[in-house]
Amino acid sequence: MRVLGWALIHFLWQGAAIGALQAAILAVVPRSTPRIRYAFGCAALVAMVCCLPLTVAYLGQVAPMSALPAIAAFNDADSPAAASSVLEAMRLRFEDYLPWLVAA
């Protein structure tokens, strides 16, 4: 349940990134080529469908939340302990709501 919840949270940014890439591609491809635009649209949908199972598989193999400390690098470098405690608190708060997210 926990892995699926985190995969759904990760899918938010993954889907947004795929959508942004799709929008950029459609802005470049001329409107007179509907087959190419359709192919790119289908490819974006397939990529979105593949993201969730791949993320579940990845998170199932990785140690619990081992990727989260990588985010601490974006925080203040002078206080890594404070940054990790804030990230730990955020992670724990998210984990309380993961069953509700999965059930929805």
N, CA and C atoms as an extended XYZ file, in Angstrom:
312
Properties=species:S:1:pos:R:3:atomname:S:1:resname:S:1:resid:I:1 pbc="F F F"
N         0.829       -1.183        0.000 N   MET     1
C         0.000        0.000        0.000 CA  MET     1
C         0.878        1.252        0.000 C   MET     1
N         1.947        1.203        0.774 N   ARG     2
C         2.851        2.344        0.882 CA  ARG     2
C         3.545        2.625       -0.447 C   ARG     2
N         4.018        1.563       -1.104 N   VAL     3
C         4.721        1.730       -2.381 CA  VAL     3
C         3.771        2.288       -3.435 C   VAL     3
N         2.556        1.783       -3.476 N   LEU     4
C         1.586        2.276       -4.447 CA  LEU     4
C         1.237        3.740       -4.184 C   LEU     4
N         1.118        4.106       -2.936 N   GLY     5
C         0.843        5.502       -2.595 CA  GLY     5
C         1.940        6.433       -3.057 C   GLY     5
N         3.188        6.050       -2.791 N   TRP     6
C         4.304        6.887       -3.234 CA  TRP     6
C         4.406        6.909       -4.755 C   TRP     6
N         4.069        5.796       -5.397 N   ALA     7
C         4.086        5.767       -6.864 CA  ALA     7
C         3.048        6.736       -7.427 C   ALA     7
N         1.881        6.815       -6.791 N   LEU     8
C         0.870        7.768       -7.243 CA  LEU     8
C         1.334        9.212       -7.060 C   LEU     8
N         2.018        9.473       -5.953 N   ILE     9
C         2.554       10.822       -5.733 CA  ILE     9
C         3.610       11.145       -6.786 C   ILE     9
N         4.481       10.185       -7.091 N   HIS    10
C         5.498       10.417       -8.121 CA  HIS    10
C         4.866       10.577       -9.502 C   HIS    10
N         3.732        9.887       -9.729 N   PHE    11
C         3.085        9.992      -11.034 CA  PHE    11
C         2.579       11.407      -11.302 C   PHE    11
N         2.333       12.181      -10.268 N   LEU    12
C         1.905       13.565      -10.477 CA  LEU    12
C         2.951       14.348      -11.259 C   LEU    12
N         4.218       14.273      -10.838 N   TRP    13
C         5.240       15.026      -11.563 CA  TRP    13
C         5.618       14.321      -12.867 C   TRP    13
N         5.559       12.992      -12.889 N   GLN    14
C         5.885       12.281      -14.122 CA  GLN    14
C         4.862       12.593      -15.214 C   GLN    14
N         3.585       12.563      -14.857 N   GLY    15
C         2.542       12.882      -15.831 CA  GLY    15
C         2.628       14.323      -16.294 C   GLY    15
N         2.944       15.230      -15.381 N   ALA    16
C         3.095       16.638      -15.752 CA  ALA    16
C         4.281       16.828      -16.698 C   ALA    16
N         5.366       16.112      -16.444 N   ALA    17
C         6.540       16.225      -17.314 CA  ALA    17
C         6.240       15.670      -18.707 C   ALA    17
N         5.560       14.540      -18.762 N   ILE    18
C         5.202       13.970      -20.069 CA  ILE    18
C         4.239       14.901      -20.798 C   ILE    18
N         3.274       15.468      -20.074 N   GLY    19
C         2.343       16.412      -20.684 CA  GLY    19
C         3.030       17.664      -21.200 C   GLY    19
N         3.987       18.181      -20.455 N   ALA    20
C         4.729       19.358      -20.902 CA  ALA    20
C         5.562       19.040      -22.137 C   ALA    20
N         6.183       17.872      -22.144 N   LEU    21
C         6.953       17.458      -23.313 CA  LEU    21
C         6.038       17.300      -24.525 C   LEU    21
N         4.873       16.705      -24.319 N   GLN    22
C         3.896       16.540      -25.399 CA  GLN    22
C         3.454       17.901      -25.938 C   GLN    22
N         3.193       18.846      -25.052 N   ALA    23
C         2.786       20.188      -25.481 CA  ALA    23
C         3.888       20.869      -26.282 C   ALA    23
N         5.132       20.689      -25.848 N   ALA    24
C         6.244       21.286      -26.585 CA  ALA    24
C         6.386       20.657      -27.970 C   ALA    24
N         6.214       19.347      -28.037 N   ILE    25
C         6.312       18.672      -29.336 CA  ILE    25
C         5.189       19.127      -30.255 C   ILE    25
N         3.973       19.214      -29.738 N   LEU    26
C         2.848       19.634      -30.570 CA  LEU    26
C         2.973       21.089      -31.016 C   LEU    26
N         3.667       21.903      -30.237 N   ALA    27
C         3.882       23.287      -30.638 CA  ALA    27
C         4.857       23.376      -31.818 C   ALA    27
N         5.742       22.403      -31.932 N   VAL    28
C         6.748       22.416      -32.996 CA  VAL    28
C         6.246       21.737      -34.266 C   VAL    28
N         5.483       20.655      -34.098 N   VAL    29
C         4.997       19.899      -35.254 CA  VAL    29
C         3.905       20.711      -35.955 C   VAL    29
N         4.003       20.861      -37.262 N   PRO    30
C         2.988       21.644      -37.982 CA  PRO    30
C         1.604       20.995      -37.908 C   PRO    30
N         0.579       21.825      -37.917 N   ARG    31
C        -0.797       21.338      -37.829 CA  ARG    31
C        -1.215       20.551      -39.064 C   ARG    31
N        -0.455       20.661      -40.116 N   SER    32
C        -0.830       19.973      -41.356 CA  SER    32
C        -0.453       18.490      -41.351 C   SER    32
N         0.156       18.023      -40.266 N   THR    33
C         0.560       16.613      -40.188 CA  THR    33
C        -0.158       15.928      -39.028 C   THR    33
N        -1.447       15.621      -39.209 N   PRO    34
C        -2.199       15.043      -38.089 CA  PRO    34
C        -1.734       13.648      -37.698 C   PRO    34
N        -1.217       12.867      -38.630 N   ARG    35
C        -0.752       11.518      -38.275 CA  ARG    35
C         0.433       11.570      -37.319 C   ARG    35
N         1.327       12.483      -37.573 N   ILE    36
C         2.494       12.617      -36.697 CA  ILE    36
C         2.061       13.111      -35.323 C   ILE    36
N         1.155       14.073      -35.301 N   ARG    37
C         0.648       14.584      -34.025 CA  ARG    37
C        -0.078       13.481      -33.256 C   ARG    37
N        -0.848       12.673      -33.959 N   TYR    38
C        -1.561       11.562      -33.333 CA  TYR    38
C        -0.568       10.537      -32.775 C   TYR    38
N         0.478       10.258      -33.523 N   ALA    39
C         1.494        9.299      -33.067 CA  ALA    39
C         2.182        9.795      -31.793 C   ALA    39
N         2.508       11.088      -31.752 N   PHE    40
C         3.126       11.639      -30.548 CA  PHE    40
C         2.147       11.611      -29.369 C   PHE    40
N         0.873       11.857      -29.636 N   GLY    41
C        -0.131       11.789      -28.579 CA  GLY    41
C        -0.256       10.381      -28.018 C   GLY    41
N        -0.280        9.392      -28.908 N   CYS    42
C        -0.351        7.998      -28.455 CA  CYS    42
C         0.903        7.608      -27.678 C   CYS    42
N         2.049        8.069      -28.131 N   ALA    43
C         3.305        7.765      -27.431 CA  ALA    43
C         3.298        8.367      -26.027 C   ALA    43
N         2.755        9.570      -25.886 N   ALA    44
C         2.679       10.197      -24.559 CA  ALA    44
C         1.754        9.403      -23.648 C   ALA    44
N         0.627        8.942      -24.173 N   LEU    45
C        -0.289        8.145      -23.362 CA  LEU    45
C         0.334        6.817      -22.945 C   LEU    45
N         1.054        6.177      -23.868 N   VAL    46
C         1.732        4.918      -23.534 CA  VAL    46
C         2.799        5.163      -22.464 C   VAL    46
N         3.516        6.275      -22.589 N   ALA    47
C         4.531        6.597      -21.582 CA  ALA    47
C         3.892        6.793      -20.210 C   ALA    47
N         2.732        7.446      -20.170 N   MET    48
C         2.047        7.638      -18.886 CA  MET    48
C         1.567        6.315      -18.307 C   MET    48
N         1.067        5.437      -19.168 N   VAL    49
C         0.605        4.129      -18.699 CA  VAL    49
C         1.773        3.318      -18.141 C   VAL    49
N         2.945        3.452      -18.738 N   CYS    50
C         4.117        2.689      -18.300 CA  CYS    50
C         4.760        3.268      -17.038 C   CYS    50
N         4.571        4.547      -16.788 N   CYS    51
C         5.226        5.194      -15.639 CA  CYS    51
C         4.831        4.574      -14.310 C   CYS    51
N         3.553        4.360      -14.098 N   LEU    52
C         3.110        3.885      -12.791 CA  LEU    52
C         3.651        2.499      -12.453 C   LEU    52
N         3.541        1.491      -13.342 N   PRO    53
C         4.096        0.185      -12.970 CA  PRO    53
C         5.617        0.203      -12.825 C   PRO    53
N         6.283        1.000      -13.646 N   LEU    54
C         7.743        1.090      -13.519 CA  LEU    54
C         8.141        1.738      -12.197 C   LEU    54
N         7.394        2.749      -11.784 N   THR    55
C         7.688        3.401      -10.507 CA  THR    55
C         7.407        2.458       -9.341 C   THR    55
N         6.322        1.701       -9.424 N   VAL    56
C         6.012        0.723       -8.368 CA  VAL    56
C         7.132       -0.314       -8.283 C   VAL    56
N         7.595       -0.792       -9.431 N   ALA    57
C         8.677       -1.784       -9.442 CA  ALA    57
C         9.956       -1.196       -8.864 C   ALA    57
N        10.258        0.046       -9.225 N   TYR    58
C        11.469        0.689       -8.717 CA  TYR    58
C        11.388        0.909       -7.208 C   TYR    58
N        10.270        1.440       -6.750 N   LEU    59
C        10.133        1.707       -5.317 CA  LEU    59
C        10.067        0.429       -4.501 C   LEU    59
N         9.600       -0.643       -5.099 N   GLY    60
C         9.562       -1.917       -4.398 CA  GLY    60
C        10.937       -2.514       -4.187 C   GLY    60
N        11.902       -2.147       -5.034 N   GLN    61
C        13.262       -2.678       -4.926 CA  GLN    61
C        14.171       -1.799       -4.088 C   GLN    61
N        13.881       -0.526       -4.022 N   VAL    62
C        14.743        0.431       -3.332 CA  VAL    62
C        14.458        0.379       -1.832 C   VAL    62
N        15.475        0.689       -1.050 N   ALA    63
C        15.270        0.785        0.400 CA  ALA    63
C        14.235        1.870        0.671 C   ALA    63
N        13.467        1.765        1.726 N   PRO    64
C        12.395        2.724        1.989 CA  PRO    64
C        12.875        4.163        1.972 C   PRO    64
N        12.338        4.897        1.044 N   MET    65
C        12.573        6.329        0.902 CA  MET    65
C        14.047        6.693        0.780 C   MET    65
N        14.843        5.858        0.125 N   SER    66
C        16.258        6.176       -0.017 CA  SER    66
C        16.480        7.325       -0.981 C   SER    66
N        15.526        7.599       -1.847 N   ALA    67
C        15.671        8.701       -2.789 CA  ALA    67
C        15.382       10.042       -2.138 C   ALA    67
N        14.672       10.043       -1.019 N   LEU    68
C        14.301       11.289       -0.387 CA  LEU    68
C        15.493       12.107        0.107 C   LEU    68
N        16.551       11.507        0.679 N   PRO    69
C        17.681       12.333        1.098 CA  PRO    69
C        18.350       13.069       -0.049 C   PRO    69
N        18.160       12.614       -1.286 N   ALA    70
C        18.734       13.335       -2.422 CA  ALA    70
C        18.120       14.722       -2.548 C   ALA    70
N        16.898       14.878       -2.090 N   ILE    71
C        16.241       16.179       -2.147 CA  ILE    71
C        16.908       17.139       -1.173 C   ILE    71
N        17.509       16.621       -0.118 N   ALA    72
C        18.155       17.470        0.875 CA  ALA    72
C        19.298       18.268        0.268 C   ALA    72
N        19.851       17.810       -0.844 N   ALA    73
C        20.931       18.545       -1.485 CA  ALA    73
C        20.462       19.912       -1.969 C   ALA    73
N        19.158       20.070       -2.228 N   PHE    74
C        18.637       21.342       -2.677 CA  PHE    74
C        18.420       22.303       -1.520 C   PHE    74
N        18.433       21.799       -0.320 N   ASN    75
C        18.244       22.644        0.859 CA  ASN    75
C        19.563       23.261        1.278 C   ASN    75
N        19.534       23.984        2.359 N   ASP    76
C        20.722       24.664        2.873 CA  ASP    76
C        21.822       23.658        3.195 C   ASP    76
N        22.980       23.803        2.581 N   ALA    77
C        24.082       22.859        2.777 CA  ALA    77
C        24.697       22.972        4.164 C   ALA    77
N        24.501       24.111        4.826 N   ASP    78
C        25.097       24.297        6.148 CA  ASP    78
C        24.360       23.515        7.232 C   ASP    78
N        23.128       23.152        6.996 N   SER    79
C        22.371       22.455        8.035 CA  SER    79
C        21.719       21.189        7.479 C   SER    79
N        22.523       20.167        7.159 N   PRO    80
C        21.924       18.945        6.614 CA  PRO    80
C        21.059       18.206        7.629 C   PRO    80
N        21.371       18.333        8.910 N   ALA    81
C        20.561       17.650        9.924 CA  ALA    81
C        19.167       18.259        9.985 C   ALA    81
N        19.106       19.587        9.922 N   ALA    82
C        17.804       20.256        9.950 CA  ALA    82
C        17.006       19.923        8.702 C   ALA    82
N        17.684       19.888        7.565 N   ALA    83
C        17.000       19.572        6.304 CA  ALA    83
C        16.463       18.150        6.331 C   ALA    83
N        17.250       17.214        6.827 N   SER    84
C        16.785       15.835        6.838 CA  SER    84
C        15.645       15.642        7.838 C   SER    84
N        15.663       16.395        8.940 N   SER    85
C        14.560       16.260        9.897 CA  SER    85
C        13.273       16.828        9.314 C   SER    85
N        13.358       17.901        8.552 N   VAL    86
C        12.174       18.459        7.897 CA  VAL    86
C        11.650       17.476        6.853 C   VAL    86
N        12.545       16.900        6.073 N   LEU    87
C        12.133       15.931        5.064 CA  LEU    87
C        11.539       14.678        5.705 C   LEU    87
N        12.106       14.261        6.808 N   GLU    88
C        11.567       13.102        7.520 CA  GLU    88
C        10.158       13.396        8.036 C   GLU    88
N         9.957       14.597        8.546 N   ALA    89
C         8.630       14.976        9.036 CA  ALA    89
C         7.627       15.020        7.882 C   ALA    89
N         8.043       15.535        6.732 N   MET    90
C         7.157       15.561        5.559 CA  MET    90
C         6.831       14.143        5.102 C   MET    90
N         7.832       13.281        5.084 N   ARG    91
C         7.618       11.907        4.657 CA  ARG    91
C         6.626       11.208        5.579 C   ARG    91
N         6.797       11.394        6.883 N   LEU    92
C         5.888       10.766        7.840 CA  LEU    92
C         4.467       11.304        7.704 C   LEU    92
N         4.350       12.598        7.444 N   ARG    93
C         3.019       13.178        7.270 CA  ARG    93
C         2.350       12.626        6.017 C   ARG    93
N         3.108       12.487        4.922 N   PHE    94
C         2.554       11.910        3.701 CA  PHE    94
C         2.141       10.458        3.919 C   PHE    94
N         2.946        9.710        4.650 N   GLU    95
C         2.659        8.288        4.839 CA  GLU    95
C         1.366        8.058        5.615 C   GLU    95
N         0.957        9.016        6.443 N   ASP    96
C        -0.318        8.885        7.148 CA  ASP    96
C        -1.495        8.893        6.184 C   ASP    96
N        -1.342        9.591        5.066 N   TYR    97
C        -2.434        9.746        4.112 CA  TYR    97
C        -2.350        8.809        2.909 C   TYR    97
N        -1.309        8.015        2.802 N   LEU    98
C        -1.158        7.132        1.652 CA  LEU    98
C        -2.312        6.134        1.492 C   LEU    98
N        -2.806        5.501        2.556 N   PRO    99
C        -3.941        4.596        2.352 CA  PRO    99
C        -5.167        5.303        1.784 C   PRO    99
N        -5.400        6.534        2.186 N   TRP   100
C        -6.532        7.297        1.654 CA  TRP   100
C        -6.307        7.633        0.184 C   TRP   100
N        -5.083        7.956       -0.164 N   LEU   101
C        -4.768        8.264       -1.559 CA  LEU   101
C        -4.969        7.057       -2.446 C   LEU   101
N        -4.519        5.917       -1.994 N   VAL   102
C        -4.660        4.686       -2.778 CA  VAL   102
C        -6.135        4.292       -2.895 C   VAL   102
N        -6.886        4.449       -1.798 N   ALA   103
C        -8.301        4.082       -1.821 CA  ALA   103
C        -9.122        4.987       -2.733 C   ALA   103
N        -8.675        6.228       -2.889 N   ALA   104
C        -9.414        7.174       -3.735 CA  ALA   104
C        -9.187        6.816       -5.164 C   ALA   104
